[in-house]
Amino acid sequence: MTAVRRLLPAIVGVLTIAACSDEGIDKTTPNSGTGATTIAATAPVPVGKGFDFYVLSLSWSPTWCGSNDPSGKSDQCEAGSHRGLIVHGLWPQNEKGYPEYCPTRQSDRVPETLGGKYLDLIPSMGLIGHQWRKHGTCSGLSQADYFAVARAARERLTIPPELASPEGARDLPVSMIEAAFIAKNPGMTPETIAVTCEARLLEEIRICFDRTLKFRACPEVDRQACRRDAVSLPPAP
């Protein structure tokens, strides 16, 4: 019994050292398959106000160029540009109708130092400025935040292979275009996408997002969709 009493202080000391040695050790279980102990949070998207949802409009550039710049004088339409779907704009929308040209303390002019960062999405400073004045001013956001949200919306989308290349004229059923987008973008439904046409040519693909850029239904936008069974995709110049 005396021997046990003599050992107790030593046992307590060992246990105390062991407990202290665990302090400061990261006990977070590594993320399976990555070896990382934490997952980086996705940067939050600036949230606009004063409207119900967004429409991201993707324009089939060869159709627009054929009607508006057939000689290819603009950067968007010049020969060899090989542009297919481009961002036409990000449009604040209401359940019925949409706001436009809203009063704002922001400048009407988009400086090239800002707009130049988005020419890969919207390949014209003129179009960038027009989209800001008509639609961006109604977003409740600054110029910088509005175009950042436009990029984030575009990056939420995966373009299906059927629409990824502007090479070669072809005809596609409208239902196939919608189905291809839905297959590549989890959470998208037929009620979140509308294909529009200019006569028989593909004009735009419009995708509806809520203000945090989750896909959402938009019945009024869908009612404006092309009523043709199929559309033609002219090739890029």
C-alpha positions as CSV (number, residue, x, y, z in Angstrom):
1,M,0.0,0.0,0.0
2,T,2.9,2.3,0.9
3,A,4.5,1.6,-2.5
4,V,1.2,2.6,-4.3
5,R,1.1,5.8,-2.4
6,R,4.7,6.6,-3.5
7,L,3.8,5.9,-7.1
8,L,0.7,8.1,-7.3
9,P,2.6,11.5,-7.6
10,A,4.7,10.0,-10.5
11,I,1.6,8.7,-12.3
12,V,-0.1,12.1,-11.9
13,G,2.9,13.8,-13.3
14,V,3.1,11.6,-16.4
15,L,-0.6,12.1,-17.1
16,T,-0.2,15.9,-16.8
17,I,2.7,15.9,-19.2
18,A,0.7,13.8,-21.7
19,A,-2.3,16.2,-21.5
20,C,-0.1,19.2,-22.0
21,S,1.6,17.6,-25.0
22,D,-1.8,17.4,-26.7
23,E,-2.3,21.2,-26.4
24,G,-1.9,23.0,-29.7
25,I,-2.2,19.9,-31.9
26,D,-4.7,20.3,-34.7
27,K,-7.2,17.5,-34.3
28,T,-9.2,18.4,-37.4
29,T,-9.8,15.4,-39.5
30,P,-8.2,15.8,-43.0
31,N,-10.6,16.3,-45.9
32,S,-10.8,12.9,-47.5
33,G,-8.8,12.7,-50.7
34,T,-7.1,16.1,-50.4
35,G,-4.9,16.0,-47.3
36,A,-6.1,19.5,-46.3
37,T,-7.4,20.1,-42.8
38,T,-9.8,22.8,-43.8
39,I,-11.8,23.6,-46.9
40,A,-11.4,27.2,-48.2
41,A,-14.7,29.0,-48.1
42,T,-16.0,30.4,-51.4
43,A,-15.8,34.1,-51.5
44,P,-19.3,35.6,-51.0
45,V,-21.0,37.2,-54.0
46,P,-22.1,40.8,-53.5
47,V,-25.9,40.8,-53.1
48,G,-27.9,43.4,-55.0
49,K,-31.2,44.9,-54.0
50,G,-34.3,46.5,-55.5
51,F,-35.2,43.6,-57.8
52,D,-36.3,40.0,-57.6
53,F,-33.7,38.0,-59.6
54,Y,-31.1,38.1,-62.4
55,V,-31.2,37.0,-66.0
56,L,-27.7,36.1,-67.4
57,S,-28.0,36.6,-71.1
58,L,-25.6,34.7,-73.3
59,S,-25.6,35.9,-76.9
60,W,-24.6,33.7,-79.9
61,S,-22.1,36.2,-81.3
62,P,-22.2,35.0,-84.9
63,T,-25.9,35.8,-85.1
64,W,-25.5,39.3,-83.6
65,C,-22.5,40.0,-85.9
66,G,-24.4,38.9,-89.0
67,S,-27.1,41.4,-88.3
68,N,-25.2,44.3,-86.8
69,D,-21.6,44.1,-88.0
70,P,-21.3,41.9,-91.1
71,S,-18.1,43.5,-92.2
72,G,-16.4,42.7,-88.9
73,K,-15.2,46.1,-87.9
74,S,-15.6,45.6,-84.2
75,D,-13.4,43.5,-82.0
76,Q,-16.3,41.2,-81.3
77,C,-17.0,40.4,-84.9
78,E,-13.6,40.6,-86.6
79,A,-12.5,37.7,-88.7
80,G,-10.7,35.1,-86.7
81,S,-12.4,36.1,-83.4
82,H,-14.0,32.6,-83.1
83,R,-16.5,33.8,-80.5
84,G,-19.6,31.7,-79.9
85,L,-21.5,32.4,-76.7
86,I,-20.6,35.7,-75.0
87,V,-22.1,37.5,-72.0
88,H,-24.6,40.0,-73.4
89,G,-25.5,41.2,-69.9
90,L,-26.6,40.5,-66.4
91,W,-30.1,41.9,-66.0
92,P,-31.9,42.6,-62.7
93,Q,-35.4,41.4,-63.2
94,N,-38.8,41.5,-61.4
95,E,-41.4,38.8,-61.4
96,K,-43.2,41.0,-63.9
97,G,-41.1,43.3,-66.0
98,Y,-37.7,44.7,-65.2
99,P,-36.2,48.0,-64.1
100,E,-33.9,49.9,-66.4
101,Y,-31.7,53.1,-66.4
102,C,-32.1,53.6,-62.7
103,P,-30.8,56.7,-60.8
104,T,-27.5,56.1,-59.1
105,R,-24.6,58.0,-57.6
106,Q,-22.3,55.8,-59.7
107,S,-20.8,57.3,-62.9
108,D,-22.6,56.4,-66.2
109,R,-19.2,55.8,-67.8
110,V,-17.3,52.6,-67.1
111,P,-13.6,53.3,-67.0
112,E,-11.4,51.1,-69.2
113,T,-9.4,50.2,-66.1
114,L,-12.5,48.4,-64.9
115,G,-14.2,47.4,-68.1
116,G,-10.9,46.0,-69.6
117,K,-11.0,43.3,-67.0
118,Y,-14.2,41.9,-68.5
119,L,-13.5,42.0,-72.2
120,D,-13.1,38.2,-72.2
121,L,-16.7,38.0,-71.2
122,I,-18.3,41.0,-72.8
123,P,-16.0,41.8,-75.8
124,S,-16.8,45.4,-76.3
125,M,-16.3,48.5,-74.1
126,G,-19.4,49.9,-75.8
127,L,-21.5,46.9,-74.7
128,I,-20.0,47.0,-71.2
129,G,-21.0,50.6,-70.8
130,H,-24.5,50.1,-72.2
131,Q,-25.1,47.1,-69.9
132,W,-24.0,49.2,-66.9
133,R,-26.2,52.1,-67.8
134,K,-29.3,50.1,-68.7
135,H,-29.1,47.2,-66.2
136,G,-26.2,47.6,-63.8
137,T,-27.6,50.9,-62.4
138,C,-30.7,48.9,-61.2
139,S,-28.7,46.3,-59.3
140,G,-28.1,48.3,-56.1
141,L,-24.4,47.5,-56.6
142,S,-21.3,49.5,-57.5
143,Q,-19.8,49.2,-60.9
144,A,-17.0,46.9,-59.6
145,D,-19.4,44.7,-57.7
146,Y,-21.9,44.5,-60.6
147,F,-19.3,43.2,-63.0
148,A,-17.9,40.9,-60.4
149,V,-21.3,39.3,-60.0
150,A,-21.6,39.1,-63.8
151,R,-18.3,37.1,-63.9
152,A,-19.4,34.9,-61.0
153,A,-22.7,34.1,-62.7
154,R,-20.9,33.1,-65.9
155,E,-18.5,31.0,-63.9
156,R,-21.4,29.1,-62.3
157,L,-22.3,27.8,-65.7
158,T,-20.8,24.9,-67.7
159,I,-21.3,25.4,-71.4
160,P,-22.2,22.0,-73.0
161,P,-20.0,20.8,-75.9
162,E,-22.8,21.3,-78.3
163,L,-22.6,25.1,-77.7
164,A,-18.9,25.4,-76.9
165,S,-17.6,25.8,-80.5
166,P,-18.7,28.4,-83.0
167,E,-17.1,26.4,-85.9
168,G,-19.4,25.2,-88.6
169,A,-23.1,26.0,-89.3
170,R,-25.5,23.5,-87.8
171,D,-29.1,23.1,-86.6
172,L,-30.0,22.1,-83.1
173,P,-33.4,21.4,-81.5
174,V,-34.3,23.9,-78.9
175,S,-35.2,21.1,-76.5
176,M,-31.7,19.6,-77.0
177,I,-30.0,22.9,-76.2
178,E,-32.0,23.2,-72.9
179,A,-31.4,19.5,-72.0
180,A,-27.7,19.9,-72.7
181,F,-27.4,22.8,-70.3
182,I,-29.5,21.1,-67.6
183,A,-27.3,17.9,-67.9
184,K,-24.1,19.9,-67.3
185,N,-25.4,22.2,-64.5
186,P,-26.8,20.6,-61.4
187,G,-29.8,22.5,-60.0
188,M,-30.9,23.8,-63.4
189,T,-34.4,22.9,-64.6
190,P,-36.4,23.6,-67.8
191,E,-38.0,26.5,-65.9
192,T,-34.6,28.3,-65.3
193,I,-33.5,28.5,-69.0
194,A,-35.0,30.1,-72.1
195,V,-33.6,29.9,-75.6
196,T,-34.5,32.9,-77.9
197,C,-34.2,33.2,-81.6
198,E,-34.0,35.8,-84.3
199,A,-36.1,34.4,-87.1
200,R,-34.6,30.8,-87.4
201,L,-31.2,31.8,-85.9
202,L,-30.1,31.2,-82.3
203,E,-30.1,34.6,-80.6
204,E,-29.6,34.2,-76.9
205,I,-29.6,31.7,-74.0
206,R,-31.1,33.2,-70.9
207,I,-30.4,31.7,-67.5
208,C,-32.2,32.8,-64.3
209,F,-30.5,33.1,-60.9
210,D,-31.6,34.4,-57.6
211,R,-29.6,37.3,-56.0
212,T,-27.1,34.8,-54.5
213,L,-26.6,33.1,-57.9
214,K,-28.6,30.0,-57.3
215,F,-30.6,28.8,-60.3
216,R,-34.3,29.7,-60.0
217,A,-37.5,29.5,-62.1
218,C,-38.6,32.5,-64.1
219,P,-42.0,32.0,-65.8
220,E,-42.2,35.3,-67.5
221,V,-38.7,34.9,-69.1
222,D,-39.6,31.4,-70.2
223,R,-42.7,32.7,-71.9
224,Q,-40.5,34.9,-74.1
225,A,-38.5,31.9,-75.4
226,C,-38.3,30.8,-79.0
227,R,-41.3,28.8,-80.2
228,R,-39.5,27.1,-83.0
229,D,-38.6,23.4,-82.7
230,A,-35.0,24.0,-83.9
231,V,-32.6,26.9,-84.4
232,S,-29.7,27.4,-86.7
233,L,-26.3,28.3,-85.4
234,P,-24.3,30.4,-87.9
235,P,-20.5,29.9,-87.6
236,A,-18.1,32.6,-86.4
237,P,-16.3,34.6,-89.1
